[in-house]
């Protein structure tokens, strides 16, 4: 009986030591960054994605969770504020999101942009993606197209099929292994 306990304790210690040696790269993936790359030597890559409602032909004040937007137009090929005084001259604002360049309409943004940032990882790295749903009236999920999700089918992100949707104001942490190699979309 004693030997069994010592053996289990030894396995626990070696597992704990191995977990501490794992390297994690908390990748900074801010608004306006088109790509977010994880260090190739890291075992774990962690990203944060914020899902929010935005409007085309608008720029937004860059403060945490800001929904303050300002409407712009394209006149003779130049972006111009519809306000008498451009509010983004005195405060820090996002770049304009013009998408199709034709009309003012809502879209769902990932980290303030469409399309969302490219997440660059190496094969077999563990990927952690923290998703915050800042939409006001819609539950969401993120589906990782083409990822095998072997041993983690509940991380596939198909709402009401492999997971419950992420509720309004809620967050969810996706954890999966990056496989196979290639270019995929979410």
VEXNU-267566 format. One record per residue: residue number from 1; residue in three letters; x, y, z of N, C-alpha, C in turn. Coordinates in Angstrom, 3 decimals, padded with zeros to 6 digits. Layout:
BEGIN
PT seq type     n_xx     n_yy     n_zz    ca_xx    ca_yy    ca_zz     c_xx     c_yy     c_zz
PT NUM  ALA        X        Y        Z        X        Y        Z        X        Y        Z
...
This chain:
BEGIN
PT seq type     n_xx     n_yy     n_zz    ca_xx    ca_yy    ca_zz     c_xx     c_yy     c_zz
PT   1  UNK  000.815 -001.181  000.000  000.000  000.000  000.000  000.866  001.255  000.000
PT   2  UNK  001.908  001.264  000.775  002.806  002.415  000.823  003.436  002.688 -000.531
PT   3  UNK  003.909  001.642 -001.154  004.564  001.793 -002.448  003.621  002.431 -003.471
PT   4  UNK  002.372  002.039 -003.429  001.398  002.606 -004.357  001.288  004.119 -004.150
PT   5  UNK  001.221  004.534 -002.905  001.115  005.966 -002.616  002.364  006.714 -003.060
PT   6  UNK  003.528  006.173 -002.820  004.762  006.830 -003.231  004.850  006.910 -004.752
PT   7  UNK  004.439  005.851 -005.421  004.465  005.833 -006.873  003.522  006.905 -007.435
PT   8  UNK  002.327  006.987 -006.898  001.369  008.001 -007.362  001.904  009.397 -007.084
PT   9  UNK  002.516  009.601 -005.938  003.084  010.900 -005.592  004.203  011.254 -006.560
PT  10  UNK  005.043  010.267 -006.906  006.129  010.496 -007.859  005.612  010.870 -009.238
PT  11  UNK  004.555  010.234 -009.687  003.963  010.570 -010.987  003.392  011.978 -010.946
PT  12  UNK  002.735  012.325 -009.863  002.174  013.669 -009.719  003.275  014.713 -009.782
PT  13  UNK  004.394  014.486 -009.090  005.485  015.452 -009.087  006.104  015.599 -010.465
PT  14  UNK  006.316  014.486 -011.167  006.938  014.593 -012.489  005.986  015.279 -013.470
PT  15  UNK  004.687  015.045 -013.359  003.717  015.716 -014.223  003.700  017.207 -013.911
PT  16  UNK  003.723  017.560 -012.633  003.715  018.960 -012.218  004.975  019.665 -012.702
PT  17  UNK  006.122  019.011 -012.620  007.380  019.617 -013.076  007.346  019.826 -014.588
PT  18  UNK  006.801  018.868 -015.321  006.728  019.014 -016.777  005.812  020.165 -017.158
PT  19  UNK  004.709  020.332 -016.438  003.776  021.419 -016.731  004.427  022.776 -016.484
PT  20  UNK  005.298  022.867 -015.484  005.953  024.140 -015.198  006.992  024.497 -016.253
PT  21  UNK  007.548  023.533 -016.953  008.554  023.798 -017.963  007.942  024.255 -019.282
PT  22  UNK  006.633  024.102 -019.437  005.951  024.496 -020.657  006.034  026.016 -020.814
PT  23  UNK  006.359  026.475 -022.014  006.466  027.911 -022.244  005.200  028.422 -022.916
PT  24  UNK  004.717  029.567 -022.446  003.509  030.175 -022.978  003.837  031.535 -023.551
PT  25  UNK  003.286  031.818 -024.725  003.428  033.131 -025.348  002.060  033.794 -025.332
PT  26  UNK  001.897  034.830 -024.478  000.664  035.616 -024.455  000.790  036.652 -025.564
PT  27  UNK  000.193  036.360 -026.705  000.365  037.180 -027.894 -000.509  038.420 -027.806
PT  28  UNK  000.124  039.574 -027.957 -000.603  040.834 -027.976 -001.323  040.942 -029.316
PT  29  UNK -002.629  041.074 -029.271 -003.427  041.085 -030.503 -004.443  042.220 -030.383
PT  30  UNK -003.959  043.451 -030.503 -004.806  044.620 -030.276 -005.581  045.021 -031.522
PT  31  UNK -006.510  045.918 -031.313 -007.298  046.453 -032.421 -006.382  047.047 -033.480
PT  32  UNK -006.687  046.736 -034.726 -005.918  047.278 -035.837 -004.728  046.435 -036.249
PT  33  UNK -004.399  045.390 -035.489 -003.285  044.517 -035.864 -003.797  043.466 -036.841
PT  34  UNK -003.298  043.449 -038.082 -003.804  042.488 -039.059 -003.383  041.054 -038.780
PT  35  UNK -002.261  040.857 -038.092 -001.783  039.507 -037.795 -001.162  039.478 -036.408
PT  36  UNK -001.343  038.366 -035.731 -000.798  038.165 -034.391 -000.042  036.841 -034.415
PT  37  UNK  001.269  036.897 -034.201  002.123  035.710 -034.365  002.663  035.231 -033.034
PT  38  UNK  002.547  033.929 -032.836  003.078  033.284 -031.642  004.533  032.894 -031.873
PT  39  UNK  005.338  032.988 -030.836  006.736  032.573 -030.913  006.793  031.083 -031.230
PT  40  UNK  007.589  030.701 -032.216  007.680  029.302 -032.644  008.192  028.377 -031.550
PT  41  UNK  008.964  028.910 -030.597  009.525  028.067 -029.548  008.548  027.836 -028.391
PT  42  UNK  007.424  028.558 -028.375  006.450  028.411 -027.287  005.648  027.127 -027.459
PT  43  UNK  005.314  026.506 -026.338  004.467  025.316 -026.355  002.995  025.708 -026.440
PT  44  UNK  002.661  026.855 -025.814  001.287  027.319 -025.733  001.207  028.742 -026.269
PT  45  UNK  000.227  028.995 -027.121 -000.005  030.327 -027.688 -001.357  030.823 -027.215
PT  46  UNK -001.386  031.977 -026.572 -002.642  032.498 -026.034 -002.993  033.823 -026.706
PT  47  UNK -004.229  033.905 -027.213 -004.734  035.090 -027.897 -006.027  035.540 -027.224
PT  48  UNK -006.404  036.798 -027.426 -007.690  037.303 -026.973 -008.403  037.948 -028.151
PT  49  UNK -009.664  037.559 -028.347 -010.485  038.134 -029.399 -011.722  038.762 -028.761
PT  50  UNK -012.035  039.992 -029.151 -013.217  040.688 -028.665 -014.161  040.851 -029.849
PT  51  UNK -015.363  040.320 -029.711 -016.370  040.398 -030.762 -017.298  041.558 -030.424
PT  52  UNK -017.459  042.495 -031.374 -018.299  043.667 -031.116 -019.013  044.111 -032.385
PT  53  UNK -020.041  044.918 -032.200 -020.785  045.473 -033.330 -020.142  046.791 -033.737
PT  54  UNK -019.959  046.975 -035.011 -019.407  048.212 -035.559 -020.219  048.606 -036.784
PT  55  UNK -019.956  049.795 -037.281 -020.594  050.272 -038.499 -019.532  050.656 -039.514
PT  56  UNK -019.831  050.371 -040.783 -018.933  050.813 -041.838 -018.973  052.332 -041.895
PT  57  UNK -017.987  052.926 -042.524 -017.864  054.384 -042.643 -017.809  055.055 -041.270
PT  58  UNK -017.174  054.378 -040.317 -017.056  054.914 -038.962 -015.662  054.669 -038.417
PT  59  UNK -015.263  055.549 -037.516 -014.044  055.358 -036.737 -014.477  055.366 -035.278
PT  60  UNK -013.734  054.645 -034.424 -014.129  054.504 -033.034 -013.031  054.990 -032.104
PT  61  UNK -013.474  055.609 -031.013 -012.545  056.070 -029.986 -011.827  054.856 -029.416
PT  62  UNK -010.489  054.929 -029.310 -009.703  053.792 -028.820 -009.532  053.864 -027.307
PT  63  UNK -010.542  053.415 -026.608 -010.466  053.210 -025.166 -011.046  051.832 -024.913
PT  64  UNK -010.781  051.279 -023.753 -011.239  049.928 -023.470 -012.763  049.831 -023.575
PT  65  UNK -013.233  048.892 -024.387 -014.653  048.618 -024.603 -015.445  049.833 -025.080
PT  66  UNK -014.801  050.731 -025.805 -015.499  051.916 -026.292 -016.454  051.567 -027.416
PT  67  UNK -017.630  052.157 -027.364 -018.602  052.013 -028.450 -018.863  053.374 -029.091
PT  68  UNK -018.070  054.378 -028.720 -018.234  055.723 -029.263 -017.688  055.766 -030.682
PT  69  UNK -018.592  055.890 -031.652 -018.184  055.914 -033.047 -018.474  057.254 -033.691
PT  70  UNK -017.732  057.561 -034.761 -017.893  058.807 -035.493 -018.035  058.461 -036.973
PT  71  UNK -019.008  059.060 -037.636 -019.317  058.718 -039.027 -018.442  059.527 -039.982
PT  72  UNK -017.964  058.834 -041.028 -017.114  059.431 -042.055 -017.683  059.128 -043.430
PT  73  UNK -017.162  059.785 -044.417 -017.547  059.534 -045.793 -016.292  059.605 -046.659
PT  74  UNK -016.373  059.092 -047.853 -015.262  059.209 -048.796 -015.682  060.231 -049.850
PT  75  UNK -014.966  061.347 -049.894 -015.273  062.409 -050.846 -014.026  062.652 -051.683
PT  76  UNK -014.156  062.466 -052.994 -013.027  062.604 -053.926 -011.833  061.753 -053.501
PT  77  UNK -012.103  060.539 -053.031 -011.048  059.615 -052.659 -010.427  059.854 -051.298
PT  78  UNK -010.924  060.837 -050.542 -010.374  061.125 -049.214 -011.420  060.875 -048.139
PT  79  UNK -010.952  060.350 -046.985 -011.839  060.092 -045.853 -012.077  061.417 -045.132
PT  80  UNK -013.355  061.793 -044.993 -013.695  063.052 -044.344 -014.800  062.833 -043.326
PT  81  UNK -014.678  063.525 -042.195 -015.676  063.452 -041.138 -016.947  064.162 -041.583
PT  82  UNK -018.082  063.623 -041.186 -019.350  064.293 -041.467 -019.636  065.371 -040.424
PT  83  UNK -018.880  065.378 -039.330 -019.026  066.420 -038.309 -018.283  067.672 -038.761
PT  84  UNK -018.709  068.824 -038.243 -018.058  070.092 -038.606 -016.583  070.067 -038.214
PT  85  UNK -016.280  069.501 -037.049 -014.900  069.358 -036.578 -014.635  067.868 -036.390
PT  86  UNK -013.571  067.364 -037.008 -013.245  065.945 -036.914 -012.888  065.601 -035.466
PT  87  UNK -013.714  064.766 -034.766 -013.429  064.428 -033.370 -012.141  063.629 -033.209
PT  88  UNK -011.702  062.944 -034.253 -010.502  062.118 -034.158 -009.214  062.922 -034.301
PT  89  UNK -009.340  064.233 -034.436 -008.148  065.081 -034.422 -007.667  065.317 -032.997
PT  90  UNK -008.580  065.199 -032.016 -008.202  065.478 -030.631 -008.152  064.241 -029.738
PT  91  UNK -008.652  063.099 -030.212 -008.587  061.846 -029.446 -008.078  060.742 -030.356
PT  92  UNK -007.574  059.668 -029.746 -007.066  058.545 -030.534 -008.228  057.695 -031.025
PT  93  UNK -008.282  057.470 -032.341 -009.373  056.708 -032.958 -008.822  055.558 -033.792
PT  94  UNK -009.701  054.591 -034.042 -009.360  053.473 -034.920 -009.324  053.961 -036.361
PT  95  UNK -008.783  053.112 -037.222 -008.862  053.386 -038.652 -010.311  053.194 -039.076
PT  96  UNK -010.696  053.809 -040.155 -012.056  053.632 -040.649 -012.264  052.243 -041.219
PT  97  UNK -013.466  051.714 -041.047 -013.840  050.423 -041.631 -014.828  050.698 -042.754
PT  98  UNK -014.379  050.510 -043.980 -015.231  050.854 -045.113 -015.760  049.625 -045.837
PT  99  UNK -015.240  048.452 -045.578 -015.664  047.156 -046.088 -015.931  047.187 -047.593
PT 100  UNK -017.153  047.514 -048.016 -017.466  047.500 -049.447 -017.337  048.878 -050.088
PT 101  UNK -017.143  049.916 -049.284 -016.952  051.262 -049.804 -018.199  051.918 -050.352
PT 102  UNK -019.368  051.345 -050.092 -020.578  051.883 -050.701 -021.635  052.373 -049.726
PT 103  UNK -021.763  051.728 -048.571 -022.903  052.079 -047.718 -022.566  052.014 -046.232
PT 104  UNK -023.381  052.712 -045.455 -023.274  052.740 -044.002 -024.136  051.599 -043.472
PT 105  UNK -023.509  050.588 -042.846 -024.265  049.459 -042.332 -023.498  048.752 -041.221
PT 106  UNK -024.218  047.957 -040.412 -023.547  047.265 -039.302 -022.757  046.046 -039.784
PT 107  UNK -021.722  045.711 -039.009 -020.989  044.462 -039.232 -020.464  043.978 -037.897
PT 108  UNK -020.111  042.706 -037.828 -019.543  042.132 -036.608 -018.030  042.180 -036.741
PT 109  UNK -017.383  042.836 -035.784 -015.931  043.029 -035.819 -015.243  042.087 -034.837
PT 110  UNK -014.051  041.679 -035.199 -013.183  040.906 -034.307 -011.985  041.797 -034.010
PT 111  UNK -011.812  042.160 -032.758 -010.778  043.111 -032.336 -010.881  044.409 -033.141
PT 112  UNK -012.114  044.850 -033.378 -012.364  046.131 -034.025 -012.201  046.146 -035.524
PT 113  UNK -012.055  044.998 -036.157 -011.801  045.002 -037.594 -012.515  043.855 -038.297
PT 114  UNK -012.628  044.001 -039.596 -013.162  042.948 -040.448 -012.261  042.849 -041.664
PT 115  UNK -011.725  041.711 -042.006 -011.806  040.467 -041.238 -010.997  040.582 -039.950
PT 116  UNK -011.204  039.619 -039.066 -010.455  039.592 -037.806 -008.981  039.336 -038.050
PT 117  UNK -008.144  039.511 -037.035 -006.701  039.320 -037.216 -006.346  037.868 -037.541
PT 118  UNK -005.294  037.691 -038.313 -004.757  036.369 -038.602 -003.988  035.899 -037.371
PT 119  UNK -004.257  034.694 -036.912 -003.543  034.110 -035.774 -002.527  033.136 -036.340
PT 120  UNK -001.249  033.394 -036.102 -000.184  032.576 -036.686  000.450  031.722 -035.593
PT 121  UNK  000.348  030.406 -035.759  000.918  029.446 -034.807  001.635  028.358 -035.594
PT 122  UNK  002.410  027.555 -034.890  003.099  026.422 -035.515  002.331  025.142 -035.222
PT 123  UNK  002.498  024.145 -036.097  001.814  022.873 -035.903  002.187  022.278 -034.554
PT 124  UNK  001.207  021.682 -033.919  001.307  020.982 -032.632  001.416  021.915 -031.428
PT 125  UNK  001.396  023.228 -031.614  001.335  024.115 -030.457 -000.076  024.048 -029.876
PT 126  UNK -000.178  024.230 -028.575 -001.492  024.338 -027.946 -001.955  025.773 -028.120
PT 127  UNK -003.156  025.939 -028.644 -003.708  027.259 -028.911 -004.801  027.542 -027.891
PT 128  UNK -004.698  028.686 -027.224 -005.731  029.151 -026.300 -006.249  030.466 -026.858
PT 129  UNK -007.556  030.527 -027.106 -008.165  031.754 -027.611 -009.284  032.150 -026.662
PT 130  UNK -009.103  033.274 -025.988 -010.122  033.814 -025.088 -011.024  034.733 -025.902
PT 131  UNK -012.295  034.381 -026.004 -013.247  035.149 -026.805 -014.220  035.860 -025.875
PT 132  UNK -014.332  037.171 -026.033 -015.271  037.989 -025.265 -016.367  038.465 -026.209
PT 133  UNK -017.636  038.170 -025.880 -018.770  038.592 -026.699 -019.291  039.937 -026.200
PT 134  UNK -018.966  041.005 -026.915 -019.451  042.338 -026.562 -020.634  042.780 -027.427
PT 135  UNK -021.233  041.846 -028.149 -022.446  042.183 -028.890 -023.562  042.463 -027.883
PT 136  UNK -024.502  043.287 -028.257 -025.555  043.682 -027.325 -026.768  042.764 -027.329
PT 137  UNK -026.948  041.975 -028.396 -028.177  041.197 -028.483 -028.035  039.851 -029.183
PT 138  UNK -026.830  039.329 -029.262 -026.640  038.096 -030.021 -025.579  037.203 -029.381
PT 139  UNK -025.921  035.925 -029.217 -024.943  034.943 -028.761 -024.115  034.506 -029.972
PT 140  UNK -022.871  034.122 -029.727 -021.958  033.775 -030.822 -021.164  032.519 -030.486
PT 141  UNK -020.459  032.011 -031.463 -019.424  031.002 -031.257 -018.405  031.209 -032.365
PT 142  UNK -017.219  030.668 -032.181 -016.180  030.781 -033.205 -015.867  029.371 -033.688
PT 143  UNK -016.093  029.132 -034.984 -015.808  027.822 -035.571 -014.444  027.884 -036.253
PT 144  UNK -013.605  026.928 -035.955 -012.243  026.874 -036.485 -012.234  025.967 -037.706
PT 145  UNK -012.518  026.507 -038.873 -012.644  025.724 -040.105 -011.359  024.967 -040.423
PT 146  UNK -011.478  023.658 -040.622 -010.356  022.834 -041.055 -009.485  022.277 -039.951
PT 147  UNK -009.616  022.772 -038.725 -008.825  022.217 -037.623 -009.411  020.858 -037.259
PT 148  UNK -008.553  019.865 -037.057 -009.029  018.506 -036.821 -009.835  018.380 -035.525
PT 149  UNK -009.439  019.088 -034.487 -010.095  019.002 -033.172 -010.130  017.568 -032.656
PT 150  UNK -009.082  016.823 -032.953 -008.963  015.461 -032.453 -008.824  015.529 -030.929
PT 151  UNK -009.660  014.825 -030.227 -009.712  014.775 -028.763 -010.312  016.031 -028.136
PT 152  UNK -010.702  017.038 -028.924 -011.341  018.235 -028.364 -012.522  018.679 -029.239
PT 153  UNK -013.466  017.783 -029.558 -014.558  018.161 -030.457 -015.439  019.272 -029.890
PT 154  UNK -015.478  019.422 -028.573 -016.285  020.476 -027.952 -015.670  021.865 -028.145
PT 155  UNK -014.463  021.937 -028.723 -013.812  023.220 -029.000 -013.971  023.626 -030.469
PT 156  UNK -014.800  022.921 -031.222 -014.958  023.177 -032.651 -015.763  024.441 -032.938
PT 157  UNK -016.534  024.915 -031.974 -017.189  026.207 -032.106 -018.423  026.262 -032.970
PT 158  UNK -019.093  025.143 -033.190 -020.349  025.195 -033.929 -021.466  025.351 -032.904
PT 159  UNK -022.045  026.565 -032.842 -023.065  026.868 -031.844 -024.259  025.929 -031.918
PT 160  UNK -024.675  025.425 -030.776 -025.792  024.497 -030.600 -025.549  023.131 -031.231
PT 161  UNK -024.321  022.883 -031.709 -023.964  021.554 -032.210 -022.851  020.983 -031.332
PT 162  UNK -021.689  021.651 -031.281 -020.590  021.156 -030.453 -020.382  021.996 -029.198
PT 163  UNK -021.053  023.119 -029.078 -020.950  023.924 -027.860 -022.171  024.826 -027.748
PT 164  UNK -022.424  025.286 -026.543 -023.448  026.303 -026.356 -022.859  027.626 -026.826
PT 165  UNK -023.663  028.485 -027.439 -023.138  029.785 -027.876 -022.658  030.618 -026.678
PT 166  UNK -021.765  031.539 -026.955 -021.242  032.450 -025.924 -022.261  033.567 -025.770
PT 167  UNK -022.857  033.675 -024.618 -023.920  034.643 -024.381 -023.444  036.089 -024.420
PT 168  UNK -024.401  036.997 -024.490 -024.117  038.430 -024.500 -023.347  038.802 -023.233
PT 169  UNK -022.214  039.461 -023.414 -021.390  039.887 -022.277 -020.549  038.778 -021.659
PT 170  UNK -020.647  037.565 -022.178 -019.909  036.428 -021.612 -018.631  036.171 -022.398
PT 171  UNK -017.800  035.287 -021.863 -016.568  034.919 -022.552 -016.419  033.400 -022.531
PT 172  UNK -015.554  032.909 -023.405 -015.299  031.472 -023.500 -013.840  031.281 -023.890
PT 173  UNK -013.229  030.257 -023.349 -011.829  029.952 -023.659 -011.769  028.687 -024.509
PT 174  UNK -011.305  028.848 -025.755 -011.076  027.716 -026.640 -009.650  027.228 -026.410
PT 175  UNK -009.480  025.901 -026.283 -008.152  025.296 -026.124 -008.091  024.092 -027.054
PT 176  UNK -007.147  024.107 -027.985 -007.002  022.999 -028.912 -005.573  022.946 -029.440
PT 177  UNK -005.251  021.844 -030.077 -003.931  021.646 -030.668 -003.966  022.093 -032.130
PT 178  UNK -002.943  022.820 -032.557 -002.867  023.305 -033.936 -002.428  022.171 -034.843
PT 179  UNK -003.401  021.588 -035.519 -003.114  020.557 -036.502 -004.275  020.451 -037.470
PT 180  UNK -004.049  020.215 -038.719 -002.793  020.036 -039.444 -002.192  021.386 -039.834
PT 181  UNK -001.080  021.369 -040.556 -000.505  022.610 -041.052 -001.383  023.141 -042.183
PT 182  UNK -001.294  024.415 -042.438 -002.061  024.993 -043.530 -002.626  026.346 -043.153
PT 183  UNK -003.449  026.876 -044.023 -004.130  028.143 -043.788 -005.607  027.857 -043.598
PT 184  UNK -006.151  028.339 -042.500 -007.536  028.076 -042.140 -008.203  029.400 -041.788
PT 185  UNK -009.511  029.401 -041.684 -010.207  030.629 -041.298 -011.181  030.341 -040.167
PT 186  UNK -011.566  031.424 -039.490 -012.519  031.289 -038.392 -013.646  032.269 -038.560
